[in-house]
Amino acid sequence: MASASKNIESQRREEAGVVYYDRGVLTGRDGRRYQRYAIQTHFVQRRESQAELVRRYVLPLYQEGDVLAFGAKVMAMCTDSVKTKDDVHPGLFARTAARFAGINSTGVGMHEPYKLQLVVDMCGLPRVLLASFVSAVTRPFGVKGLFYKICGHGVAGIDGFYFRSSFDVYKEMALINPEHPQELCDALTAETGVPTVLMDANDIDQNQLGKAHDFPLTDDQIQDALRDNPFGQGDELTPLILIRPV
């Protein structure tokens, strides 16, 4: 852990009053290379302006040709795509089934009754029952992720109601990937001049939710540039990744 912290600190830079972390250069499958800067922000609150975040933190570093990967969780805060524990009321199924749900080292899972109830609210109990059954039957054979695939409705993107969170607020609320991601990216690009893609990324995968029209990178190139999750962990507060093709 100490080694990881030392490595992160060695990446730290500051320019024009903006703190960012130099995540290094990656080479894509097509040979194109990408420099990535993970930009640190304050702890973003609900209904803050996403355009103001870009103006404050990204534009001081921006150069022509750069593109921006915007973290979905911060976009959810900005667009108020949020549920609190007051909004969710765990029923018998959620309270019972959560005891048997999986939890891994990243905290991803349906072990929290509030989170499981939120999935039921979004998808309906019959679909969740089917997903739970299929997941239980296939898990012994090493098949993972079917619960989320069957549920659909973006439930894999729910983050929060998480008792291990470094931030108390995420113990009491859940963030849901915002609707109309392409329109959000188009609006943000038009307002700031920075081509934007909305990403739900973690150490397991990088899910592209939407990108602005005329975004200069292909989907494969976006995946190449972000394949090592330069967003880092949530407590680093680096939800904005400036990608600079080199």
Backbone as numpy.savetxt, mean C-alpha at the origin, in Angstrom:
# Nx Ny Nz CAx CAy CAz Cx Cy Cz
18.53 -6.62 13.44 17.70 -5.42 13.44 18.57 -4.16 13.44
19.65 -4.20 14.25 20.55 -3.05 14.30 21.21 -2.82 12.96
21.57 -3.93 12.28 22.18 -3.82 10.96 21.23 -3.20 9.96
19.95 -3.61 10.01 18.96 -3.06 9.09 18.77 -1.57 9.34
18.71 -1.17 10.60 18.54 0.25 10.93 19.73 1.07 10.45
20.93 0.50 10.59 22.14 1.19 10.15 22.12 1.36 8.64
21.66 0.32 7.92 21.60 0.38 6.47 20.60 1.44 6.01
19.45 1.51 6.68 18.44 2.51 6.34 18.98 3.91 6.58
19.67 4.09 7.69 20.21 5.40 8.02 21.27 5.83 7.00
22.01 4.87 6.46 23.02 5.20 5.45 22.39 5.67 4.15
21.12 5.35 3.95 20.42 5.77 2.73 19.82 7.17 2.88
19.82 7.70 4.07 19.12 8.95 4.35 19.81 10.13 3.68
18.99 10.97 3.04 19.47 12.19 2.39 18.51 13.32 2.74
18.95 14.53 2.57 18.07 15.69 2.75 18.42 16.73 1.70
17.40 17.24 1.04 17.59 18.23 -0.01 16.38 19.15 -0.05
16.62 20.44 -0.10 15.54 21.43 -0.17 14.52 21.24 0.94
15.00 20.82 2.11 14.11 20.63 3.24 13.32 19.33 3.21
13.59 18.45 2.25 12.87 17.18 2.11 13.82 16.04 2.49
13.36 15.17 3.38 14.12 13.99 3.75 13.70 12.83 2.85
14.67 12.12 2.31 14.35 10.96 1.49 15.43 9.90 1.66
15.15 8.71 1.18 16.07 7.59 1.30 16.42 7.09 -0.09
17.69 7.02 -0.36 18.18 6.56 -1.66 18.14 5.04 -1.68
17.19 4.49 -2.41 17.02 3.04 -2.45 17.88 2.37 -3.52
18.70 3.14 -4.21 19.60 2.56 -5.17 18.99 2.38 -6.55
19.78 1.77 -7.43 19.39 1.58 -8.82 19.07 0.11 -9.08
17.95 -0.13 -9.76 17.59 -1.47 -10.21 17.58 -1.49 -11.73
17.95 -2.64 -12.28 17.90 -2.84 -13.73 16.71 -3.72 -14.07
15.87 -3.27 -14.99 14.69 -4.02 -15.37 15.00 -5.13 -16.35
14.00 -5.92 -16.64 14.16 -7.05 -17.56 14.49 -6.62 -18.97
14.12 -5.38 -19.31 14.41 -4.86 -20.64 15.74 -4.09 -20.68
16.47 -4.11 -19.57 17.76 -3.44 -19.51 17.69 -2.00 -19.04
16.49 -1.46 -18.89 16.36 -0.08 -18.44 16.63 -0.01 -16.94
17.25 1.07 -16.50 17.66 1.20 -15.12 16.87 2.32 -14.43
16.64 2.13 -13.12 15.79 3.06 -12.38 16.43 3.41 -11.03
16.59 4.70 -10.79 16.96 5.19 -9.47 15.67 5.45 -8.70
15.64 5.06 -7.41 14.42 5.22 -6.62 14.71 6.02 -5.35
13.88 7.02 -5.09 13.99 7.82 -3.89 12.70 7.67 -3.08
12.83 7.15 -1.87 11.68 6.99 -0.97 11.56 8.26 -0.12
10.52 9.03 -0.36 10.38 10.35 0.26 9.58 10.25 1.55
10.16 10.80 2.60 9.52 10.76 3.92 8.54 11.92 4.06
7.37 11.62 4.61 6.35 12.63 4.85 6.04 12.68 6.35
5.21 13.62 6.74 4.65 13.57 8.07 3.59 12.47 8.12
3.04 12.20 9.29 1.97 11.21 9.38 0.71 11.83 8.81
0.30 11.34 7.65 -0.81 11.95 6.92 -2.14 11.63 7.61
-2.95 12.65 7.77 -4.25 12.52 8.42 -5.36 12.37 7.38
-6.53 12.02 7.84 -7.68 11.86 6.95 -8.03 13.18 6.27
-8.35 13.08 4.98 -8.83 14.18 4.15 -7.76 15.25 3.89
-6.50 14.92 4.07 -5.46 15.84 3.61 -5.41 15.82 2.09
-4.87 16.88 1.49 -4.79 17.00 0.04 -3.61 16.21 -0.50
-3.89 15.24 -1.39 -2.81 14.49 -2.00 -1.95 15.38 -2.90
-2.57 16.36 -3.55 -1.81 17.27 -4.40 -0.85 18.12 -3.57
-1.30 18.53 -2.39 -0.43 19.33 -1.52 0.75 18.50 -1.03
0.53 17.21 -0.79 1.64 16.33 -0.41 2.69 16.28 -1.51
2.24 16.17 -2.75 3.19 16.13 -3.88 3.91 17.46 -4.01
3.18 18.55 -3.88 3.83 19.86 -3.99 4.85 20.06 -2.87
4.54 19.62 -1.69 5.42 19.86 -0.54 6.64 18.95 -0.54
6.45 17.66 -0.89 7.52 16.69 -0.71 8.18 16.23 -2.01
7.45 16.24 -3.11 7.98 15.67 -4.35 8.57 16.73 -5.27
7.85 17.83 -5.47 8.29 18.83 -6.44 9.68 19.41 -6.14
10.09 19.55 -4.85 11.45 20.04 -4.62 12.54 19.13 -5.16
12.23 17.84 -5.36 13.21 16.87 -5.86 12.98 16.50 -7.32
11.83 16.85 -7.84 11.40 16.38 -9.16 12.26 16.93 -10.28
12.58 16.03 -11.25 13.25 16.42 -12.47 12.44 15.90 -13.66
12.55 16.58 -14.77 11.84 16.15 -15.98 12.19 14.70 -16.29
11.17 13.90 -16.52 11.37 12.48 -16.79 11.09 11.58 -15.61
11.02 12.16 -14.40 10.69 11.39 -13.20 9.22 10.99 -13.21
8.91 9.91 -12.50 7.52 9.51 -12.26 7.37 9.21 -10.78
6.12 9.21 -10.33 5.83 9.04 -8.91 4.97 7.81 -8.67
5.42 6.96 -7.74 4.58 5.87 -7.23 4.02 6.33 -5.89
2.71 6.44 -5.82 2.00 6.98 -4.65 1.40 5.80 -3.89
1.71 5.69 -2.59 1.21 4.58 -1.79 -0.29 4.62 -1.58
-0.93 3.47 -1.75 -2.39 3.40 -1.68 -2.92 3.74 -0.29
-2.17 3.41 0.75 -2.68 3.64 2.10 -2.78 5.13 2.40
-1.80 5.90 1.96 -1.88 7.35 2.16 -2.97 7.95 1.28
-3.13 7.42 0.07 -4.23 7.89 -0.77 -5.58 7.59 -0.11
-5.67 6.44 0.57 -6.91 6.11 1.29 -7.17 7.13 2.39
-6.13 7.55 3.09 -6.30 8.59 4.11 -6.77 9.90 3.46
-6.16 10.27 2.36 -6.50 11.53 1.70 -7.94 11.53 1.20
-8.38 10.40 0.67 -9.74 10.31 0.11 -10.75 9.84 1.15
-10.29 9.63 2.38 -11.14 9.18 3.48 -11.79 7.84 3.19
-11.03 6.95 2.54 -11.49 5.58 2.32 -11.11 4.76 3.54
-11.85 5.00 4.63 -11.46 4.54 5.96 -12.69 4.00 6.69
-12.47 2.97 7.48 -13.48 2.48 8.40 -12.88 2.43 9.80
-13.62 2.87 10.79 -13.17 2.79 12.17 -13.91 1.65 12.88
-13.47 1.34 14.08 -14.13 0.28 14.84 -15.58 0.66 15.17
-15.86 1.95 15.22 -17.24 2.38 15.46 -18.13 2.06 14.27
-17.53 1.89 13.08 -18.30 1.61 11.86 -18.56 0.12 11.67
-17.82 -0.71 12.37 -17.85 -2.16 12.14 -18.28 -2.86 13.42
-19.20 -3.82 13.28 -19.74 -4.49 14.46 -19.62 -6.01 14.26
-18.55 -6.62 14.78 -18.31 -8.05 14.57 -19.48 -8.91 15.03
-19.95 -9.77 14.13 -21.01 -10.71 14.45 -20.44 -12.03 14.94
-21.32 -12.99 15.11 -20.91 -14.29 15.64 -19.89 -14.96 14.74
-20.12 -14.92 13.44 -19.18 -15.59 12.52 -17.78 -14.97 12.63
-17.70 -13.66 12.58 -16.40 -13.00 12.62 -15.69 -13.26 13.94
-16.42 -13.20 15.04 -15.81 -13.42 16.35 -15.30 -14.85 16.49
-16.03 -15.79 15.89 -15.64 -17.20 16.01 -14.55 -17.57 15.02
-14.75 -17.22 13.74 -13.83 -17.65 12.69 -12.47 -16.99 12.81
-12.42 -15.78 13.34 -11.14 -15.07 13.45 -10.14 -15.84 14.31
-10.65 -16.64 15.24 -9.76 -17.40 16.12 -8.95 -18.44 15.33
-9.49 -18.86 14.18 -8.84 -19.92 13.40 -8.14 -19.38 12.16
-8.19 -18.08 11.95 -7.58 -17.49 10.76 -6.08 -17.40 10.93
-5.39 -17.39 9.79 -3.93 -17.36 9.82 -3.39 -15.97 10.10
-2.20 -15.96 10.68 -1.45 -14.72 10.87 0.00 -15.03 10.57
0.67 -14.18 9.81 2.08 -14.41 9.53 2.91 -13.26 10.08
4.19 -13.27 9.76 5.11 -12.30 10.36 4.81 -10.86 9.97
4.09 -10.66 8.87 3.76 -9.30 8.45 2.41 -8.85 9.01
1.71 -9.77 9.67 0.42 -9.40 10.25 -0.72 -9.48 9.26
-0.47 -10.02 8.07 -1.53 -10.13 7.07 -2.41 -11.31 7.43
-3.70 -11.12 7.53 -4.58 -12.21 7.86 -5.92 -11.72 8.36
-6.79 -12.67 8.64 -8.14 -12.35 9.10 -8.32 -12.75 10.55
-7.24 -12.67 11.33 -7.28 -13.06 12.73 -7.95 -12.02 13.62
-8.19 -10.83 13.07 -8.82 -9.75 13.83 -10.31 -9.70 13.50
-11.20 -9.90 14.49 -12.64 -9.96 14.21 -13.16 -8.73 13.47
-12.66 -7.55 13.79 -13.14 -6.34 13.10 -12.79 -6.38 11.61
-11.59 -6.85 11.31 -11.17 -6.94 9.91 -12.00 -7.98 9.16
-12.21 -9.12 9.79 -13.01 -10.16 9.14 -14.45 -9.69 8.95
-15.01 -9.00 9.91 -16.37 -8.48 9.77 -16.44 -7.46 8.64
-15.41 -6.65 8.48 -15.38 -5.68 7.39 -15.42 -6.39 6.04
-14.73 -7.52 5.93 -14.77 -8.31 4.71 -16.19 -8.84 4.48
-16.83 -9.32 5.53 -18.21 -9.79 5.41 -19.12 -8.66 4.95
-18.94 -7.47 5.50 -19.75 -6.32 5.11 -19.56 -5.98 3.64
-18.33 -6.14 3.14 -18.02 -5.77 1.77 -18.44 -6.84 0.76
-18.34 -8.11 1.15 -18.52 -9.21 0.19 -19.79 -10.02 0.39
-20.34 -9.98 1.60 -21.47 -10.83 1.93 -20.99 -12.12 2.57
-21.77 -12.62 3.51 -21.38 -13.81 4.26 -21.25 -15.06 3.39
-22.14 -15.32 2.42 -21.99 -16.54 1.62 -20.64 -16.62 0.90
-20.19 -15.53 0.33 -18.90 -15.54 -0.38 -17.74 -15.77 0.60
-17.83 -15.15 1.77 -16.77 -15.32 2.77 -16.75 -16.76 3.28
-17.92 -17.37 3.46 -17.98 -18.77 3.88 -17.34 -19.67 2.83
-17.64 -19.44 1.57 -17.03 -20.22 0.50 -15.52 -20.04 0.49
-15.07 -18.79 0.59 -13.64 -18.51 0.58 -12.94 -19.18 1.77
-13.58 -19.14 2.92 -13.00 -19.75 4.12 -12.88 -21.26 3.95
-13.92 -21.88 3.38 -13.90 -23.33 3.19 -12.80 -23.74 2.22
-12.74 -23.05 1.08 -11.73 -23.39 0.07 -10.32 -23.18 0.62
-10.14 -22.10 1.36 -8.83 -21.81 1.94 -8.42 -22.89 2.93
-9.37 -23.34 3.77 -9.06 -24.37 4.77 -8.70 -25.69 4.10
-9.39 -26.02 3.01 -9.15 -27.29 2.33 -7.81 -27.29 1.60
-7.45 -26.16 1.01 -6.24 -26.11 0.17 -4.98 -25.73 0.94
-5.11 -25.13 2.11 -3.93 -24.67 2.86 -2.95 -25.81 3.17
-3.42 -27.02 3.56 -2.47 -28.10 3.84 -1.61 -28.49 2.64
-2.06 -28.14 1.44 -1.30 -28.47 0.23 -0.38 -27.31 -0.20
-0.27 -26.30 0.66 0.63 -25.18 0.36 0.05 -24.14 -0.56
-1.26 -24.20 -0.82 -1.91 -23.22 -1.68 -2.33 -22.03 -0.82
-1.88 -20.84 -1.18 -2.17 -19.65 -0.39 -2.85 -18.58 -1.24
-3.59 -17.71 -0.56 -4.17 -16.55 -1.23 -5.54 -16.75 -1.83
-6.10 -17.97 -1.74 -7.41 -18.21 -2.36 -8.52 -17.48 -1.64
-8.37 -17.28 -0.34 -9.41 -16.55 0.39 -9.61 -15.18 -0.24
-8.50 -14.47 -0.49 -8.59 -13.12 -1.03 -9.06 -13.12 -2.48
-8.63 -14.12 -3.26 -9.06 -14.19 -4.66 -10.55 -14.44 -4.78
-11.07 -15.32 -3.93 -12.50 -15.64 -4.00 -13.34 -14.47 -3.49
-12.88 -13.84 -2.43 -13.63 -12.69 -1.90 -13.64 -11.53 -2.88
-12.48 -11.26 -3.51 -12.40 -10.15 -4.44 -12.70 -8.83 -3.74
-13.32 -7.89 -4.47 -13.76 -6.60 -3.91 -12.62 -5.84 -3.23
-11.38 -6.15 -3.59 -10.26 -5.42 -3.03 -9.95 -5.73 -1.58
-10.45 -6.86 -1.05 -10.23 -7.13 0.37 -8.76 -7.36 0.70
-7.98 -7.80 -0.27 -6.55 -8.01 -0.01 -5.85 -6.69 0.31
-6.48 -5.58 -0.09 -5.88 -4.28 0.15 -6.27 -3.65 1.47
-7.12 -4.32 2.25 -7.51 -3.77 3.55 -6.31 -3.80 4.49
-6.04 -2.69 5.11 -4.91 -2.62 6.05 -5.38 -1.89 7.30
-5.12 -2.47 8.45 -5.51 -1.81 9.68 -6.20 -2.76 10.65
-6.82 -2.20 11.70 -7.33 -3.01 12.81 -6.23 -3.98 13.24
-5.02 -3.45 13.40 -3.83 -4.26 13.54 -3.18 -3.97 14.89
-3.27 -4.90 15.81 -2.82 -4.63 17.17 -1.31 -4.46 17.28
-0.55 -4.91 16.27 0.90 -4.76 16.31 1.40 -3.46 15.69
0.51 -2.65 15.18 0.93 -1.46 14.45 1.79 -0.54 15.32
2.75 0.13 14.65 3.59 1.11 15.34 2.79 2.38 15.65
1.62 2.53 15.00 0.81 3.73 15.17 -0.53 3.35 15.79
-0.86 3.97 16.89 -2.09 3.63 17.59 -3.33 3.82 16.72
-3.30 4.81 15.84 -4.47 5.09 15.02 -4.83 3.89 14.15
-3.83 3.10 13.71 -4.11 1.95 12.86 -4.62 0.75 13.64
-4.61 0.85 14.96 -5.22 -0.18 15.77 -6.73 0.01 15.83
-7.18 1.22 15.51 -8.59 1.57 15.63 -9.27 1.82 14.29
-8.50 1.79 13.19 -9.11 2.05 11.89 -8.52 1.13 10.83
-9.26 0.95 9.75 -8.80 0.18 8.61 -8.85 1.06 7.37
-7.85 0.90 6.53 -7.77 1.64 5.27 -8.15 0.70 4.13
-8.97 1.22 3.23 -9.43 0.44 2.08 -8.93 1.11 0.82
-8.39 0.32 -0.10 -7.88 0.92 -1.32 -8.97 1.77 -1.98
-8.64 3.01 -2.34 -9.66 3.93 -2.84 -10.22 3.51 -4.19
-11.45 3.89 -4.43 -12.09 3.61 -5.71 -11.58 4.56 -6.78
-11.75 4.17 -8.03 -11.39 4.97 -9.20 -9.91 5.41 -9.19
-9.00 4.46 -9.06 -7.58 4.82 -8.95 -7.03 5.53 -10.18
-7.49 5.15 -11.38 -6.97 5.83 -12.57 -7.38 7.29 -12.59
-8.63 7.56 -12.22 -9.09 8.94 -12.18 -8.32 9.75 -11.14
-8.02 9.13 -10.00 -7.23 9.82 -8.98 -5.83 10.16 -9.51
-5.23 9.22 -10.22 -3.89 9.47 -10.78 -3.94 10.54 -11.86
-4.97 10.51 -12.70 -5.11 11.53 -13.74 -5.24 12.92 -13.11
-6.07 13.03 -12.08 -6.29 14.32 -11.43 -5.02 14.82 -10.76
-4.31 13.92 -10.10 -3.08 14.31 -9.41 -2.01 14.73 -10.40
-1.91 14.02 -11.51 -0.94 14.36 -12.54 -1.27 15.71 -13.16
-2.55 15.95 -13.43 -2.96 17.22 -14.02 -2.68 18.39 -13.09
-2.85 18.16 -11.78 -2.70 19.25 -10.82 -1.24 19.54 -10.48
-0.39 18.52 -10.55 1.01 18.71 -10.11 2.03 18.62 -11.24
1.63 18.02 -12.36 2.58 17.83 -13.46 3.47 16.62 -13.31
3.24 15.80 -12.28 4.08 14.62 -12.03 3.30 13.36 -12.42
3.74 12.60 -13.42 3.05 11.36 -13.79 2.99 10.40 -12.60
1.80 9.90 -12.31 1.58 9.17 -11.06 0.96 7.80 -11.31
1.45 6.82 -10.54 0.86 5.48 -10.49 0.53 5.19 -9.03
-0.63 4.58 -8.79 -1.07 4.25 -7.43 -0.72 2.80 -7.15
0.04 2.57 -6.05 0.54 1.24 -5.75 0.13 0.80 -4.35
-0.26 -0.47 -4.24 -0.46 -1.12 -2.95 0.67 -2.13 -2.82
1.76 -1.71 -2.19 2.98 -2.52 -2.17 3.32 -2.99 -0.77
3.92 -4.17 -0.71 4.47 -4.70 0.54 5.64 -5.60 0.19
6.16 -6.31 1.18 7.33 -7.15 0.94 6.99 -8.42 0.17
5.70 -8.68 -0.05 5.28 -9.89 -0.76 5.06 -9.59 -2.24
4.32 -8.53 -2.54 4.08 -8.17 -3.93 3.79 -6.69 -4.06
3.74 -6.24 -5.31 3.48 -4.84 -5.61 2.27 -4.79 -6.54
1.14 -4.40 -5.99 -0.10 -4.37 -6.76 -0.33 -2.98 -7.33
-0.39 -2.92 -8.63 -0.65 -1.65 -9.31 -2.16 -1.46 -9.41
-2.66 -0.41 -8.79 -4.10 -0.16 -8.76 -4.56 0.69 -9.94
-3.71 1.56 -10.42 -4.08 2.43 -11.54 -2.95 3.41 -11.81
-2.92 3.90 -13.04 -1.90 4.90 -13.39 -2.52 5.93 -14.32
-1.90 7.09 -14.36 -2.40 8.17 -15.20 -2.27 7.82 -16.67
-3.17 8.37 -17.48 -3.02 8.24 -18.92 -1.67 8.81 -19.35
-1.08 8.23 -20.36 0.20 8.69 -20.89 1.33 8.53 -19.88
1.16 7.67 -18.88 2.25 7.36 -17.96 3.38 6.75 -18.77
4.60 7.24 -18.63 5.67 6.84 -19.56 6.23 5.44 -19.39
5.94 4.77 -18.29 6.44 3.41 -18.07 5.34 2.39 -18.31
5.72 1.23 -18.84 4.77 0.15 -19.00 4.52 -0.51 -17.65
3.49 -1.37 -17.59 3.20 -2.07 -16.35 4.40 -2.91 -15.91
5.05 -3.60 -16.86 6.21 -4.42 -16.52 7.35 -3.55 -16.00
7.55 -2.40 -16.59 8.62 -1.51 -16.13 8.35 -0.98 -14.72
7.09 -0.71 -14.42 6.73 -0.28 -13.07 7.07 -1.38 -12.07
6.70 -2.62 -12.40 7.01 -3.74 -11.52 8.51 -3.90 -11.33
9.27 -3.73 -12.41 10.73 -3.83 -12.32 11.30 -2.77 -11.38
10.81 -1.55 -11.51 11.35 -0.44 -10.73 11.03 -0.58 -9.24
9.96 -1.31 -8.91 9.50 -1.40 -7.51 9.60 -2.80 -6.93
10.30 -3.69 -7.60 10.23 -5.10 -7.22 10.78 -5.41 -5.84
11.63 -4.53 -5.27 12.18 -4.77 -3.94 11.45 -3.97 -2.87
10.27 -3.47 -3.19 9.45 -2.67 -2.27 10.23 -1.51 -1.66
10.58 -0.52 -2.45 11.31 0.64 -1.89 10.48 1.47 -0.93
9.16 1.22 -0.85 8.33 1.92 0.13 8.79 1.60 1.55
9.35 0.41 1.76 9.80 0.03 3.09 8.63 -0.32 3.98
8.87 -0.30 5.28 7.83 -0.62 6.26 7.05 0.64 6.61
5.85 0.44 7.13 4.96 1.57 7.39 5.50 2.61 8.34
6.31 2.18 9.33 6.77 3.15 10.31 7.89 4.04 9.79
8.35 3.81 8.56 9.35 4.69 7.96 8.72 5.95 7.37
7.40 5.93 7.18 6.69 7.08 6.63 7.27 7.50 5.28
7.42 6.53 4.37 7.93 6.82 3.03 6.94 6.31 1.98
5.77 6.96 1.88 4.74 6.47 0.98 4.86 6.99 -0.46
5.86 7.83 -0.71 6.02 8.43 -2.04 7.37 8.01 -2.60
7.34 7.33 -3.74 8.58 6.86 -4.37 8.78 7.61 -5.68
9.83 8.40 -5.75 10.18 9.10 -6.97 11.09 8.17 -7.78
10.63 7.80 -8.96 11.37 6.89 -9.85 12.02 7.71 -10.93
13.32 7.55 -11.07 14.09 8.33 -12.06 14.78 7.37 -13.02
14.26 7.20 -14.23 14.96 6.37 -15.22 16.35 6.94 -15.51
17.36 6.06 -15.53 18.75 6.50 -15.75 19.37 5.71 -16.89
